[in-house]
Protein backbone atom coordinates (compact mmCIF):
# COMPACT_ATOMS: atom_id res chain seq x y z
CA UNK A 1 0.00 0.00 0.00
CA UNK A 2 2.85 2.38 0.87
CA UNK A 3 4.35 1.85 -2.60
CA UNK A 4 0.97 2.56 -4.22
CA UNK A 5 0.66 5.82 -2.28
CA UNK A 6 4.16 6.88 -3.32
CA UNK A 7 3.37 6.16 -6.99
CA UNK A 8 0.13 8.15 -6.76
CA UNK A 9 1.92 11.07 -5.17
CA UNK A 10 4.51 11.03 -7.96
CA UNK A 11 1.77 11.01 -10.62
CA UNK A 12 -0.05 13.89 -8.94
CA UNK A 13 3.21 15.80 -8.65
CA UNK A 14 3.92 15.26 -12.35
CA UNK A 15 0.42 16.45 -13.32
CA UNK A 16 0.68 19.55 -11.16
CA UNK A 17 3.96 20.47 -12.85
CA UNK A 18 2.19 20.83 -16.19
CA UNK A 19 1.44 24.40 -17.17
CA UNK A 20 -1.13 25.83 -19.53
CA UNK A 21 0.42 26.77 -22.88
CA UNK A 22 -1.12 28.30 -25.98
CA UNK A 23 -0.39 28.68 -29.67
CA UNK A 24 -2.46 30.61 -32.16
CA UNK A 25 -2.55 32.64 -35.30
CA UNK A 26 -3.92 32.55 -38.84
CA UNK A 27 -4.19 29.56 -41.17
CA UNK A 28 -6.42 28.51 -44.06
CA UNK A 29 -7.99 31.96 -44.26
CA UNK A 30 -9.17 31.81 -40.66
CA UNK A 31 -7.86 31.81 -37.10
CA UNK A 32 -6.65 28.91 -35.01
CA UNK A 33 -6.10 28.31 -31.32
CA UNK A 34 -4.29 25.50 -29.50
CA UNK A 35 -4.42 25.15 -25.72
CA UNK A 36 -2.34 22.40 -24.14
CA UNK A 37 -0.59 21.39 -20.94
CA UNK A 38 3.09 20.44 -20.78
CA UNK A 39 6.27 21.41 -18.92
CA UNK A 40 6.22 24.90 -20.37
CA UNK A 41 7.56 24.09 -23.84
CA UNK A 42 6.36 26.58 -26.46
CA UNK A 43 5.19 24.75 -29.61
CA UNK A 44 4.09 27.77 -31.65
CA UNK A 45 6.76 27.27 -34.32
CA UNK A 46 6.04 23.56 -34.66
CA UNK A 47 2.28 24.09 -35.01
CA UNK A 48 2.78 26.83 -37.61
CA UNK A 49 5.13 24.55 -39.55
CA UNK A 50 2.58 21.72 -39.50
CA UNK A 51 -0.18 23.96 -40.83
CA UNK A 52 2.08 25.32 -43.58
CA UNK A 53 2.94 21.75 -44.61
CA UNK A 54 -0.76 20.93 -44.59
CA UNK A 55 -1.53 23.87 -46.89
CA UNK A 56 1.17 22.78 -49.33
CA UNK A 57 -0.80 19.57 -49.84
CA UNK A 58 -4.50 20.36 -49.35
CA UNK A 59 -5.15 24.08 -49.73
CA UNK A 60 -7.30 24.79 -52.78
CA UNK A 61 -6.49 28.48 -52.29
CA UNK A 62 -2.79 27.98 -52.98
CA UNK A 63 -2.03 27.54 -56.67
CA UNK A 64 1.15 25.59 -55.89
CA UNK A 65 -0.44 23.08 -53.51
CA UNK A 66 -0.60 19.42 -54.45
CA UNK A 67 -4.40 19.38 -54.70
CA UNK A 68 -4.42 22.50 -56.92
CA UNK A 69 -1.92 20.87 -59.26
CA UNK A 70 -3.96 17.63 -59.17
CA UNK A 71 -7.07 19.60 -60.13
CA UNK A 72 -5.20 21.18 -63.05
CA UNK A 73 -3.76 17.82 -64.20
CA UNK A 74 -0.22 18.96 -63.46
CA UNK A 75 0.79 16.06 -61.21
CA UNK A 76 3.25 13.76 -62.94
CA UNK A 77 4.91 11.95 -60.04
CA UNK A 78 2.83 8.92 -59.00
CA UNK A 79 3.75 9.07 -55.29
CA UNK A 80 0.97 11.01 -53.59
CA UNK A 81 1.27 12.70 -50.18
CA UNK A 82 -0.21 10.64 -47.36
CA UNK A 83 -2.37 13.58 -46.27
CA UNK A 84 -3.98 13.75 -49.69
CA UNK A 85 -4.69 10.02 -49.75
CA UNK A 86 -6.12 9.99 -46.23
CA UNK A 87 -8.57 12.79 -46.98
CA UNK A 88 -9.73 11.18 -50.25
CA UNK A 89 -10.14 7.80 -48.55
CA UNK A 90 -12.31 9.29 -45.78
CA UNK A 91 -14.32 11.33 -48.28
CA UNK A 92 -15.14 8.17 -50.24
CA UNK A 93 -16.25 6.45 -47.02
CA UNK A 94 -18.57 9.29 -46.00
CA UNK A 95 -19.93 9.52 -49.53
CA UNK A 96 -20.90 5.85 -49.41
CA UNK A 97 -22.43 6.03 -45.92
CA UNK A 98 -24.49 9.12 -46.80
CA UNK A 99 -25.66 7.78 -50.20
CA UNK A 100 -23.90 10.61 -52.02
CA UNK A 101 -24.94 13.50 -49.77
CA UNK A 102 -21.26 14.25 -49.18
CA UNK A 103 -19.25 14.67 -52.37
CA UNK A 104 -15.88 16.38 -52.85
CA UNK A 105 -16.07 16.37 -56.67
CA UNK A 106 -18.41 19.38 -56.61
CA UNK A 107 -15.58 21.88 -57.28
CA UNK A 108 -16.87 22.90 -60.76
CA UNK A 109 -20.37 23.32 -59.33
CA UNK A 110 -19.00 25.47 -56.49
CA UNK A 111 -17.35 27.71 -59.09
CA UNK A 112 -20.56 27.90 -61.10
CA UNK A 113 -22.78 28.87 -58.17
CA UNK A 114 -20.53 30.92 -55.94
CA UNK A 115 -17.94 32.60 -58.17
CA UNK A 116 -20.30 34.01 -60.81
CA UNK A 117 -21.51 37.57 -61.08
CA UNK A 118 -25.24 36.93 -60.78
CA UNK A 119 -25.96 40.55 -61.64
CA UNK A 120 -25.11 39.71 -65.24
CA UNK A 121 -25.99 35.99 -65.36
CA UNK A 122 -29.12 33.91 -64.87
CA UNK A 123 -29.49 30.29 -63.80
CA UNK A 124 -28.91 28.04 -66.78
CA UNK A 125 -30.07 24.44 -66.29
CA UNK A 126 -28.22 23.31 -69.43
CA UNK A 127 -24.96 24.65 -67.98
CA UNK A 128 -25.58 22.80 -64.71
CA UNK A 129 -26.29 19.56 -66.61
CA UNK A 130 -23.06 19.91 -68.58
CA UNK A 131 -21.05 20.31 -65.37
CA UNK A 132 -22.68 17.23 -63.83
CA UNK A 133 -20.88 15.08 -66.42
CA UNK A 134 -17.71 15.64 -64.38
CA UNK A 135 -19.19 15.29 -60.88
CA UNK A 136 -19.40 12.11 -58.82
CA UNK A 137 -17.13 10.19 -56.46
CA UNK A 138 -17.24 7.13 -58.72
CA UNK A 139 -15.15 9.15 -61.16
CA UNK A 140 -12.22 9.01 -58.74
CA UNK A 141 -10.03 6.02 -59.63
CA UNK A 142 -7.88 4.28 -57.03
CA UNK A 143 -4.73 2.32 -57.86
CA UNK A 144 -1.55 1.32 -56.06
CA UNK A 145 -0.04 4.82 -56.26
CA UNK A 146 -3.08 6.75 -55.07
CA UNK A 147 -6.21 8.44 -56.40
CA UNK A 148 -6.62 9.65 -59.98
CA UNK A 149 -9.30 10.88 -62.39
CA UNK A 150 -11.69 9.22 -64.77
CA UNK A 151 -11.83 12.50 -66.70
CA UNK A 152 -9.43 15.50 -66.79
CA UNK A 153 -12.34 17.85 -66.03
CA UNK A 154 -12.90 16.35 -62.59
CA UNK A 155 -11.77 18.63 -59.74
CA UNK A 156 -11.93 18.35 -55.96
CA UNK A 157 -13.19 20.75 -53.31
CA UNK A 158 -12.09 19.37 -49.93
CA UNK A 159 -12.99 22.42 -47.84
CA UNK A 160 -15.77 20.51 -46.06
CA UNK A 161 -13.37 17.84 -44.78
CA UNK A 162 -9.81 19.16 -44.91
CA UNK A 163 -10.14 21.81 -42.22
CA UNK A 164 -11.31 19.16 -39.78
CA UNK A 165 -8.40 17.01 -40.87
CA UNK A 166 -5.97 19.86 -40.16
CA UNK A 167 -7.20 19.79 -36.55
CA UNK A 168 -6.40 16.07 -36.40
CA UNK A 169 -2.92 16.70 -37.83
CA UNK A 170 -2.14 19.10 -34.97
CA UNK A 171 -3.64 16.72 -32.39
CA UNK A 172 -1.50 13.84 -33.64
CA UNK A 173 1.60 15.98 -33.26
CA UNK A 174 0.68 16.95 -29.68
CA UNK A 175 0.15 13.32 -28.74
CA UNK A 176 3.48 12.38 -30.33
CA UNK A 177 5.02 14.82 -27.84
CA UNK A 178 3.30 13.14 -24.90
CA UNK A 179 0.58 15.81 -24.61
CA UNK A 180 -2.89 14.40 -23.97
CA UNK A 181 -4.65 17.35 -22.33
CA UNK A 182 -5.45 19.81 -25.11
CA UNK A 183 -8.06 21.63 -27.16
CA UNK A 184 -7.37 22.43 -30.82
CA UNK A 185 -9.65 24.77 -32.79
CA UNK A 186 -9.23 25.83 -36.41
CA UNK A 187 -11.97 27.92 -37.99
CA UNK A 188 -14.56 26.59 -35.55
CA UNK A 189 -13.67 22.90 -35.98
CA UNK A 190 -12.61 21.52 -32.61
CA UNK A 191 -11.06 18.47 -31.00
CA UNK A 192 -10.45 18.02 -27.29
CA UNK A 193 -8.54 15.48 -25.22
CA UNK A 194 -8.25 15.02 -21.48
CA UNK A 195 -9.22 17.93 -19.26
CA UNK A 196 -8.31 21.42 -18.18
CA UNK A 197 -6.96 22.28 -14.74
CA UNK A 198 -8.52 20.50 -11.78
CA UNK A 199 -9.95 17.78 -14.05
CA UNK A 200 -12.45 20.27 -15.48
CA UNK A 201 -14.04 19.30 -18.80
CA UNK A 202 -13.50 21.33 -21.93
CA UNK A 203 -16.58 23.42 -22.77
CA UNK A 204 -17.42 24.70 -26.24
CA UNK A 205 -20.33 26.64 -27.69
CA UNK A 206 -22.64 26.15 -30.66
CA UNK A 207 -23.66 29.41 -32.32
CA UNK A 208 -27.27 30.39 -32.78
CA UNK A 209 -27.85 29.88 -36.53
CA UNK A 210 -28.99 33.39 -37.35
CA UNK A 211 -27.81 35.67 -40.11
CA UNK A 212 -26.06 38.67 -38.57
CA UNK A 213 -25.23 36.89 -35.29
CA UNK A 214 -22.02 38.94 -34.96
CA UNK A 215 -22.05 38.71 -31.17
CA UNK A 216 -21.88 34.90 -31.45
CA UNK A 217 -24.96 34.28 -29.33
CA UNK A 218 -24.94 30.62 -28.34
CA UNK A 219 -27.66 28.06 -28.89
CA UNK A 220 -25.98 25.57 -26.55
CA UNK A 221 -22.83 25.04 -24.53
CA UNK A 222 -21.40 21.53 -24.70
CA UNK A 223 -18.89 19.49 -22.68
CA UNK A 224 -16.40 17.98 -25.12
CA UNK A 225 -14.79 14.85 -23.69
CA UNK A 226 -12.14 13.17 -25.86
CA UNK A 227 -14.06 13.90 -29.04
CA UNK A 228 -14.09 16.15 -32.06
CA UNK A 229 -16.81 18.54 -33.13
CA UNK A 230 -17.63 20.42 -36.34
CA UNK A 231 -20.52 22.66 -37.31
CA UNK A 232 -21.95 23.34 -40.74
CA UNK A 233 -24.59 25.94 -41.58
CA UNK A 234 -25.84 28.01 -44.48
CA UNK A 235 -26.82 31.06 -42.46
CA UNK A 236 -23.46 32.80 -42.99
CA UNK A 237 -22.50 31.44 -46.43
CA UNK A 238 -24.97 31.96 -49.24
CA UNK A 239 -25.43 33.67 -52.58
CA UNK A 240 -28.46 35.70 -53.57
CA UNK A 241 -29.85 35.20 -57.09
CA UNK A 242 -32.94 37.08 -58.27
CA UNK A 243 -33.86 37.85 -54.68
CA UNK A 244 -33.56 34.23 -53.48
CA UNK A 245 -30.81 33.04 -51.14
CA UNK A 246 -28.95 29.82 -51.97
CA UNK A 247 -26.81 28.16 -49.29
CA UNK A 248 -23.30 26.82 -49.86
CA UNK A 249 -24.31 23.17 -49.38
CA UNK A 250 -24.70 21.58 -52.81
CA UNK A 251 -26.68 18.58 -53.97
CA UNK A 252 -24.19 16.66 -56.10
CA UNK A 253 -26.99 14.70 -57.80
CA UNK A 254 -29.11 17.65 -58.96
CA UNK A 255 -26.24 20.11 -59.30
CA UNK A 256 -28.19 22.75 -57.41
CA UNK A 257 -27.82 24.10 -53.85
CA UNK A 258 -29.44 21.67 -51.46
CA UNK A 259 -32.95 22.44 -50.24
CA UNK A 260 -32.81 21.66 -46.54
CA UNK A 261 -34.73 22.30 -43.34
CA UNK A 262 -31.52 22.08 -41.28
CA UNK A 263 -30.20 25.49 -40.27
CA UNK A 264 -27.16 24.18 -38.43
CA UNK A 265 -25.62 20.72 -38.00
CA UNK A 266 -23.04 20.06 -35.31
CA UNK A 267 -21.57 16.57 -35.39
CA UNK A 268 -19.39 14.86 -32.76
CA UNK A 269 -17.06 12.10 -33.92
CA UNK A 270 -13.84 10.30 -32.92
CA UNK A 271 -11.83 12.63 -35.16
CA UNK A 272 -12.44 16.07 -36.62
CA UNK A 273 -12.12 15.02 -40.25
CA UNK A 274 -15.20 12.81 -39.94
CA UNK A 275 -17.07 15.36 -37.81
CA UNK A 276 -16.47 17.98 -40.51
CA UNK A 277 -17.62 15.76 -43.37
CA UNK A 278 -20.70 14.41 -41.60
CA UNK A 279 -21.77 17.91 -40.54
CA UNK A 280 -21.84 18.93 -44.20
CA UNK A 281 -23.70 15.74 -45.12
CA UNK A 282 -26.34 16.40 -42.46
CA UNK A 283 -27.03 19.81 -44.00
CA UNK A 284 -27.60 18.20 -47.41
CA UNK A 285 -29.68 15.31 -46.07
CA UNK A 286 -32.28 17.35 -44.20
CA UNK A 287 -33.46 16.75 -40.66
CA UNK A 288 -35.15 13.35 -40.85
CA UNK A 289 -32.41 11.61 -42.85
CA UNK A 290 -29.67 13.33 -40.82
CA UNK A 291 -31.27 12.18 -37.57
CA UNK A 292 -31.49 8.63 -38.95
CA UNK A 293 -27.81 8.75 -39.95
CA UNK A 294 -26.73 9.80 -36.45
CA UNK A 295 -29.03 7.34 -34.67
CA UNK A 296 -27.64 4.45 -36.73
CA UNK A 297 -23.96 5.14 -36.02
CA UNK A 298 -22.71 4.58 -32.47
CA UNK A 299 -19.56 6.64 -33.18
CA UNK A 300 -21.52 9.80 -34.01
CA UNK A 301 -23.61 12.30 -32.09
CA UNK A 302 -25.17 15.55 -33.20
CA UNK A 303 -27.05 18.72 -32.41
CA UNK A 304 -29.37 19.59 -35.30
CA UNK A 305 -31.15 22.95 -35.40
CA UNK A 306 -33.94 22.80 -37.95
CA UNK A 307 -37.11 24.55 -38.97
CA UNK A 308 -40.65 23.52 -39.85
CA UNK A 309 -44.10 25.11 -39.97
CA UNK A 310 -44.11 25.40 -36.18
CA UNK A 311 -40.83 27.28 -35.92
CA UNK A 312 -37.20 26.54 -35.08
CA UNK A 313 -36.32 23.41 -33.10
CA UNK A 314 -33.21 21.81 -31.61
CA UNK A 315 -32.62 18.06 -31.59
CA UNK A 316 -29.68 16.42 -29.85
CA UNK A 317 -28.67 12.77 -29.71
CA UNK A 318 -28.50 10.97 -26.40
CA UNK A 319 -24.76 11.21 -25.73
CA UNK A 320 -24.46 14.99 -26.14
CA UNK A 321 -23.40 16.46 -22.80
CA UNK A 322 -24.88 19.92 -22.33
CA UNK A 323 -22.78 22.14 -20.05
CA UNK A 324 -24.53 23.88 -17.16
C-alpha positions as CSV (number, residue, x, y, z in Angstrom):
1,X,0.0,0.0,0.0
2,X,2.8,2.4,0.9
3,X,4.3,1.9,-2.6
4,X,1.0,2.6,-4.2
5,X,0.7,5.8,-2.3
6,X,4.2,6.9,-3.3
7,X,3.4,6.2,-7.0
8,X,0.1,8.1,-6.8
9,X,1.9,11.1,-5.2
10,X,4.5,11.0,-8.0
11,X,1.8,11.0,-10.6
12,X,0.0,13.9,-8.9
13,X,3.2,15.8,-8.6
14,X,3.9,15.3,-12.3
15,X,0.4,16.5,-13.3
16,X,0.7,19.6,-11.2
17,X,4.0,20.5,-12.8
18,X,2.2,20.8,-16.2
19,X,1.4,24.4,-17.2
20,X,-1.1,25.8,-19.5
21,X,0.4,26.8,-22.9
22,X,-1.1,28.3,-26.0
23,X,-0.4,28.7,-29.7
24,X,-2.5,30.6,-32.2
25,X,-2.6,32.6,-35.3
26,X,-3.9,32.5,-38.8
27,X,-4.2,29.6,-41.2
28,X,-6.4,28.5,-44.1
29,X,-8.0,32.0,-44.3
30,X,-9.2,31.8,-40.7
31,X,-7.9,31.8,-37.1
32,X,-6.7,28.9,-35.0
33,X,-6.1,28.3,-31.3
34,X,-4.3,25.5,-29.5
35,X,-4.4,25.1,-25.7
36,X,-2.3,22.4,-24.1
37,X,-0.6,21.4,-20.9
38,X,3.1,20.4,-20.8
39,X,6.3,21.4,-18.9
40,X,6.2,24.9,-20.4
41,X,7.6,24.1,-23.8
42,X,6.4,26.6,-26.5
43,X,5.2,24.7,-29.6
44,X,4.1,27.8,-31.7
45,X,6.8,27.3,-34.3
46,X,6.0,23.6,-34.7
47,X,2.3,24.1,-35.0
48,X,2.8,26.8,-37.6
49,X,5.1,24.5,-39.5
50,X,2.6,21.7,-39.5
51,X,-0.2,24.0,-40.8
52,X,2.1,25.3,-43.6
53,X,2.9,21.8,-44.6
54,X,-0.8,20.9,-44.6
55,X,-1.5,23.9,-46.9
56,X,1.2,22.8,-49.3
57,X,-0.8,19.6,-49.8
58,X,-4.5,20.4,-49.3
59,X,-5.1,24.1,-49.7
60,X,-7.3,24.8,-52.8
61,X,-6.5,28.5,-52.3
62,X,-2.8,28.0,-53.0
63,X,-2.0,27.5,-56.7
64,X,1.1,25.6,-55.9
65,X,-0.4,23.1,-53.5
66,X,-0.6,19.4,-54.5
67,X,-4.4,19.4,-54.7
68,X,-4.4,22.5,-56.9
69,X,-1.9,20.9,-59.3
70,X,-4.0,17.6,-59.2
71,X,-7.1,19.6,-60.1
72,X,-5.2,21.2,-63.1
73,X,-3.8,17.8,-64.2
74,X,-0.2,19.0,-63.5
75,X,0.8,16.1,-61.2
76,X,3.2,13.8,-62.9
77,X,4.9,11.9,-60.0
78,X,2.8,8.9,-59.0
79,X,3.8,9.1,-55.3
80,X,1.0,11.0,-53.6
81,X,1.3,12.7,-50.2
82,X,-0.2,10.6,-47.4
83,X,-2.4,13.6,-46.3
84,X,-4.0,13.8,-49.7
85,X,-4.7,10.0,-49.8
86,X,-6.1,10.0,-46.2
87,X,-8.6,12.8,-47.0
88,X,-9.7,11.2,-50.2
89,X,-10.1,7.8,-48.6
90,X,-12.3,9.3,-45.8
91,X,-14.3,11.3,-48.3
92,X,-15.1,8.2,-50.2
93,X,-16.2,6.5,-47.0
94,X,-18.6,9.3,-46.0
95,X,-19.9,9.5,-49.5
96,X,-20.9,5.9,-49.4
97,X,-22.4,6.0,-45.9
98,X,-24.5,9.1,-46.8
99,X,-25.7,7.8,-50.2
100,X,-23.9,10.6,-52.0
101,X,-24.9,13.5,-49.8
102,X,-21.3,14.2,-49.2
103,X,-19.3,14.7,-52.4
104,X,-15.9,16.4,-52.9
105,X,-16.1,16.4,-56.7
106,X,-18.4,19.4,-56.6
107,X,-15.6,21.9,-57.3
108,X,-16.9,22.9,-60.8
109,X,-20.4,23.3,-59.3
110,X,-19.0,25.5,-56.5
111,X,-17.4,27.7,-59.1
112,X,-20.6,27.9,-61.1
113,X,-22.8,28.9,-58.2
114,X,-20.5,30.9,-55.9
115,X,-17.9,32.6,-58.2
116,X,-20.3,34.0,-60.8
117,X,-21.5,37.6,-61.1
118,X,-25.2,36.9,-60.8
119,X,-26.0,40.5,-61.6
120,X,-25.1,39.7,-65.2
121,X,-26.0,36.0,-65.4
122,X,-29.1,33.9,-64.9
123,X,-29.5,30.3,-63.8
124,X,-28.9,28.0,-66.8
125,X,-30.1,24.4,-66.3
126,X,-28.2,23.3,-69.4
127,X,-25.0,24.7,-68.0
128,X,-25.6,22.8,-64.7
129,X,-26.3,19.6,-66.6
130,X,-23.1,19.9,-68.6
131,X,-21.1,20.3,-65.4
132,X,-22.7,17.2,-63.8
133,X,-20.9,15.1,-66.4
134,X,-17.7,15.6,-64.4
135,X,-19.2,15.3,-60.9
136,X,-19.4,12.1,-58.8
137,X,-17.1,10.2,-56.5
138,X,-17.2,7.1,-58.7
139,X,-15.2,9.1,-61.2
140,X,-12.2,9.0,-58.7
141,X,-10.0,6.0,-59.6
142,X,-7.9,4.3,-57.0
143,X,-4.7,2.3,-57.9
144,X,-1.5,1.3,-56.1
145,X,0.0,4.8,-56.3
146,X,-3.1,6.8,-55.1
147,X,-6.2,8.4,-56.4
148,X,-6.6,9.7,-60.0
149,X,-9.3,10.9,-62.4
150,X,-11.7,9.2,-64.8
151,X,-11.8,12.5,-66.7
152,X,-9.4,15.5,-66.8
153,X,-12.3,17.8,-66.0
154,X,-12.9,16.3,-62.6
155,X,-11.8,18.6,-59.7
156,X,-11.9,18.3,-56.0
157,X,-13.2,20.7,-53.3
158,X,-12.1,19.4,-49.9
159,X,-13.0,22.4,-47.8
160,X,-15.8,20.5,-46.1
161,X,-13.4,17.8,-44.8
162,X,-9.8,19.2,-44.9
163,X,-10.1,21.8,-42.2
164,X,-11.3,19.2,-39.8
165,X,-8.4,17.0,-40.9
166,X,-6.0,19.9,-40.2
167,X,-7.2,19.8,-36.6
168,X,-6.4,16.1,-36.4
169,X,-2.9,16.7,-37.8
170,X,-2.1,19.1,-35.0
171,X,-3.6,16.7,-32.4
172,X,-1.5,13.8,-33.6
173,X,1.6,16.0,-33.3
174,X,0.7,17.0,-29.7
175,X,0.1,13.3,-28.7
176,X,3.5,12.4,-30.3
177,X,5.0,14.8,-27.8
178,X,3.3,13.1,-24.9
179,X,0.6,15.8,-24.6
180,X,-2.9,14.4,-24.0
181,X,-4.7,17.4,-22.3
182,X,-5.4,19.8,-25.1
183,X,-8.1,21.6,-27.2
184,X,-7.4,22.4,-30.8
185,X,-9.7,24.8,-32.8
186,X,-9.2,25.8,-36.4
187,X,-12.0,27.9,-38.0
188,X,-14.6,26.6,-35.5
189,X,-13.7,22.9,-36.0
190,X,-12.6,21.5,-32.6
191,X,-11.1,18.5,-31.0
192,X,-10.4,18.0,-27.3
193,X,-8.5,15.5,-25.2
194,X,-8.2,15.0,-21.5
195,X,-9.2,17.9,-19.3
196,X,-8.3,21.4,-18.2
197,X,-7.0,22.3,-14.7
198,X,-8.5,20.5,-11.8
199,X,-9.9,17.8,-14.0
200,X,-12.4,20.3,-15.5
201,X,-14.0,19.3,-18.8
202,X,-13.5,21.3,-21.9
203,X,-16.6,23.4,-22.8
204,X,-17.4,24.7,-26.2
205,X,-20.3,26.6,-27.7
206,X,-22.6,26.2,-30.7
207,X,-23.7,29.4,-32.3
208,X,-27.3,30.4,-32.8
209,X,-27.8,29.9,-36.5
210,X,-29.0,33.4,-37.3
211,X,-27.8,35.7,-40.1
212,X,-26.1,38.7,-38.6
213,X,-25.2,36.9,-35.3
214,X,-22.0,38.9,-35.0
215,X,-22.1,38.7,-31.2
216,X,-21.9,34.9,-31.5
217,X,-25.0,34.3,-29.3
218,X,-24.9,30.6,-28.3
219,X,-27.7,28.1,-28.9
220,X,-26.0,25.6,-26.5
221,X,-22.8,25.0,-24.5
222,X,-21.4,21.5,-24.7
223,X,-18.9,19.5,-22.7
224,X,-16.4,18.0,-25.1
225,X,-14.8,14.9,-23.7
226,X,-12.1,13.2,-25.9
227,X,-14.1,13.9,-29.0
228,X,-14.1,16.2,-32.1
229,X,-16.8,18.5,-33.1
230,X,-17.6,20.4,-36.3
231,X,-20.5,22.7,-37.3
232,X,-22.0,23.3,-40.7
233,X,-24.6,25.9,-41.6
234,X,-25.8,28.0,-44.5
235,X,-26.8,31.1,-42.5
236,X,-23.5,32.8,-43.0
237,X,-22.5,31.4,-46.4
238,X,-25.0,32.0,-49.2
239,X,-25.4,33.7,-52.6
240,X,-28.5,35.7,-53.6
241,X,-29.9,35.2,-57.1
242,X,-32.9,37.1,-58.3
243,X,-33.9,37.8,-54.7
244,X,-33.6,34.2,-53.5
245,X,-30.8,33.0,-51.1
246,X,-29.0,29.8,-52.0
247,X,-26.8,28.2,-49.3
248,X,-23.3,26.8,-49.9
249,X,-24.3,23.2,-49.4
250,X,-24.7,21.6,-52.8
251,X,-26.7,18.6,-54.0
252,X,-24.2,16.7,-56.1
253,X,-27.0,14.7,-57.8
254,X,-29.1,17.6,-59.0
255,X,-26.2,20.1,-59.3
256,X,-28.2,22.7,-57.4
257,X,-27.8,24.1,-53.8
258,X,-29.4,21.7,-51.5
259,X,-33.0,22.4,-50.2
260,X,-32.8,21.7,-46.5
261,X,-34.7,22.3,-43.3
262,X,-31.5,22.1,-41.3
263,X,-30.2,25.5,-40.3
264,X,-27.2,24.2,-38.4
265,X,-25.6,20.7,-38.0
266,X,-23.0,20.1,-35.3
267,X,-21.6,16.6,-35.4
268,X,-19.4,14.9,-32.8
269,X,-17.1,12.1,-33.9
270,X,-13.8,10.3,-32.9
271,X,-11.8,12.6,-35.2
272,X,-12.4,16.1,-36.6
273,X,-12.1,15.0,-40.3
274,X,-15.2,12.8,-39.9
275,X,-17.1,15.4,-37.8
276,X,-16.5,18.0,-40.5
277,X,-17.6,15.8,-43.4
278,X,-20.7,14.4,-41.6
279,X,-21.8,17.9,-40.5
280,X,-21.8,18.9,-44.2
281,X,-23.7,15.7,-45.1
282,X,-26.3,16.4,-42.5
283,X,-27.0,19.8,-44.0
284,X,-27.6,18.2,-47.4
285,X,-29.7,15.3,-46.1
286,X,-32.3,17.4,-44.2
287,X,-33.5,16.7,-40.7
288,X,-35.2,13.4,-40.9
289,X,-32.4,11.6,-42.8
290,X,-29.7,13.3,-40.8
291,X,-31.3,12.2,-37.6
292,X,-31.5,8.6,-38.9
293,X,-27.8,8.8,-39.9
294,X,-26.7,9.8,-36.5
295,X,-29.0,7.3,-34.7
296,X,-27.6,4.4,-36.7
297,X,-24.0,5.1,-36.0
298,X,-22.7,4.6,-32.5
299,X,-19.6,6.6,-33.2
300,X,-21.5,9.8,-34.0
301,X,-23.6,12.3,-32.1
302,X,-25.2,15.5,-33.2
303,X,-27.0,18.7,-32.4
304,X,-29.4,19.6,-35.3
305,X,-31.1,22.9,-35.4
306,X,-33.9,22.8,-37.9
307,X,-37.1,24.5,-39.0
308,X,-40.6,23.5,-39.9
309,X,-44.1,25.1,-40.0
310,X,-44.1,25.4,-36.2
311,X,-40.8,27.3,-35.9
312,X,-37.2,26.5,-35.1
313,X,-36.3,23.4,-33.1
314,X,-33.2,21.8,-31.6
315,X,-32.6,18.1,-31.6
316,X,-29.7,16.4,-29.9
317,X,-28.7,12.8,-29.7
318,X,-28.5,11.0,-26.4
319,X,-24.8,11.2,-25.7
320,X,-24.5,15.0,-26.1
321,X,-23.4,16.5,-22.8
322,X,-24.9,19.9,-22.3
323,X,-22.8,22.1,-20.0
324,X,-24.5,23.9,-17.2
